[in-house]
């Protein structure tokens, strides 16, 4: 029987193709990159790493540190690489479903004052501008420090998606505020 793996498993298999190997390093990588489009908590990372090791998809190297807990570094096995490749080659199952609190509140905005609706959209607009600036900062870091990595090109593609969708949301906010 073939094992079933969830998207968190595949995300961590993918991360293990980079230089990030310990649970802590994986979480740092997620917080600085994937977290903008894929959330994974510590509570998901460690059980997933344990399962990867149990299923033979990863091995562990343990390094002792005096006065500190041992460092566990995870490495993909050939089987892990094959499972990741199989998943990457499968077509997507469904389009992403967006859960957007601003849109939900706007949908029912007839039940609040126009001033409250305007405030909601102006606040959202400002947060989108800040997010866009964050994306620009990440792009500068990748271009300056990681541009020689094979993965950097694909990191920039996903970042471009984030920038473009944020630009579209900013334009939508501006048009909606104008209509109000």
C-alpha distance (Angstrom), angle and dihedral (degrees) to the residues before:
residue distance angle dihedral
X1 . . .
X2 3.79 . .
X3 3.80 115.7 .
X4 3.79 118.9 -117.7
X5 3.78 117.2 -131.4
X6 3.78 127.3 -171.5
X7 3.80 127.8 -137.8
X8 3.82 91.6 -94.3
X9 3.80 88.4 60.4
X10 3.79 91.2 52.0
X11 3.80 92.0 45.8
X12 3.80 90.9 53.8
X13 3.81 91.7 45.2
X14 3.80 86.7 53.9
X15 3.80 92.7 48.2
X16 3.79 89.5 52.2
X17 3.82 87.6 63.1
X18 3.82 86.5 68.5
X19 3.80 128.7 63.3
X20 3.80 92.5 -89.1
X21 3.79 108.5 105.8
X22 3.83 114.4 152.0
X23 3.79 124.7 71.4
X24 3.80 89.5 -111.8
X25 3.83 92.8 49.7
X26 3.80 90.6 47.5
X27 3.81 90.4 52.8
X28 3.82 90.7 48.7
X29 3.81 90.3 50.7
X30 3.81 90.6 49.9
X31 3.81 92.6 48.2
X32 3.80 91.3 51.2
X33 3.79 99.1 42.6
X34 3.80 124.3 1.6
X35 3.79 93.7 39.7
X36 3.81 89.2 79.0
X37 3.80 89.6 67.8
X38 3.81 107.9 5.3
X39 3.81 124.1 43.1
X40 3.81 120.0 -152.4
X41 3.80 123.1 168.6
X42 3.81 131.3 -152.5
X43 3.80 85.3 -109.3
X44 3.81 88.8 64.1
X45 3.81 98.6 38.9
X46 3.80 101.6 60.9
X47 3.81 98.0 45.1
X48 3.81 88.7 46.7
X49 3.81 92.2 50.6
X50 3.81 89.4 49.3
X51 3.81 90.7 51.7
X52 3.81 92.1 47.1
X53 3.78 89.1 55.1
X54 3.82 93.6 44.7
X55 3.81 91.7 49.4
X56 3.80 92.7 48.8
X57 3.80 94.3 -113.2
X58 3.81 92.8 118.1
X59 3.78 138.6 19.3
X60 3.80 127.7 -145.8
X61 3.79 129.0 -130.7
X62 3.79 112.6 -164.2
X63 3.79 119.9 -155.0
X64 3.80 118.7 -169.8
X65 3.80 118.3 -134.7
X66 3.79 120.1 -169.3
X67 3.77 112.1 -119.3
X68 3.80 92.7 5.2
X69 3.78 135.4 76.2
X70 3.80 116.9 -85.6
X71 3.81 114.5 -90.5
X72 3.79 114.7 -121.5
X73 3.79 114.8 -156.6
X74 3.79 117.3 -168.4
X75 3.81 123.2 -149.6
X76 3.80 128.6 -171.8
X77 3.77 117.3 -113.4
X78 3.78 122.3 -146.2
X79 3.81 87.9 -100.0
X80 3.83 89.3 53.5
X81 3.80 90.8 51.3
X82 3.82 90.4 49.9
X83 3.82 92.8 49.9
X84 3.83 90.1 49.3
X85 3.81 91.5 47.9
X86 3.83 91.7 48.9
X87 3.80 90.5 52.2
X88 3.82 92.8 46.3
X89 3.81 90.2 52.8
X90 3.81 94.8 52.1
X91 3.80 117.4 95.6
X92 3.79 116.6 -109.8
X93 3.79 113.2 -88.4
X94 3.81 98.5 -144.4
X95 3.76 142.1 -7.8
X96 3.80 114.1 -94.9
X97 3.79 114.2 -90.6
X98 3.76 113.6 -138.8
X99 3.78 121.0 -143.3
X100 3.77 105.4 -163.6
X101 3.80 119.7 174.4
X102 3.81 92.1 -164.2
X103 3.80 91.7 57.2
X104 3.79 91.1 45.8
X105 3.82 91.4 52.1
X106 3.80 91.9 43.6
X107 3.80 90.2 51.8
X108 3.82 88.4 61.0
X109 3.83 96.1 33.6
X110 3.78 92.1 117.9
X111 3.81 85.0 80.4
X112 3.81 95.2 60.2
X113 3.78 134.3 55.2
X114 3.79 120.2 -81.6
X115 3.81 88.1 -119.9
X116 3.81 90.8 57.7
X117 3.80 91.1 49.5
X118 3.80 91.0 49.0
X119 3.80 90.6 49.2
X120 3.82 90.6 49.8
X121 3.80 92.1 52.8
X122 3.83 95.0 43.3
X123 3.80 89.8 51.5
X124 3.81 90.8 48.3
X125 3.81 90.1 47.8
X126 3.81 91.2 53.8
X127 3.81 92.2 48.2
X128 3.80 90.1 50.5
X129 3.81 91.0 52.2
X130 3.82 89.5 51.0
X131 3.81 90.1 48.7
X132 3.79 90.6 50.7
X133 3.80 89.8 51.3
X134 3.82 89.2 50.8
X135 3.80 89.5 53.3
X136 3.80 90.5 50.4
X137 3.82 89.4 52.0
X138 3.79 91.8 50.4
X139 3.80 89.8 48.6
X140 3.81 90.7 53.3
X141 3.82 91.3 50.3
X142 3.80 93.4 49.3
X143 3.79 92.4 45.5
X144 3.81 92.9 47.5
X145 3.81 101.2 39.8
X146 3.78 111.2 16.6
X147 3.79 104.3 31.5
X148 3.82 91.5 111.2
X149 3.82 92.5 58.2
X150 3.80 116.0 100.1
X151 3.82 88.8 -133.3
X152 3.83 93.8 54.2
X153 3.79 93.5 80.9
X154 3.79 91.1 56.4
X155 3.81 92.6 42.9
X156 3.80 87.3 55.8
X157 3.82 91.0 50.0
X158 3.81 91.4 55.4
X159 3.79 90.2 44.0
X160 3.81 89.7 51.8
X161 3.80 88.7 54.7
X162 3.79 89.9 53.4
X163 3.79 92.1 47.8
X164 3.81 93.3 48.4
X165 3.80 95.1 47.2
X166 3.80 89.9 46.9
X167 3.82 90.6 49.7
X168 3.80 89.0 51.2
X169 3.82 91.2 49.2
X170 3.83 90.4 49.6
X171 3.82 90.5 51.2
X172 3.82 90.0 47.1
X173 3.82 90.4 51.3
X174 3.79 91.9 50.3
X175 3.83 92.7 48.4
X176 3.82 92.5 46.4
X177 3.81 92.6 48.3
X178 3.80 89.0 50.2
X179 3.82 90.0 52.5
X180 3.79 91.8 49.9
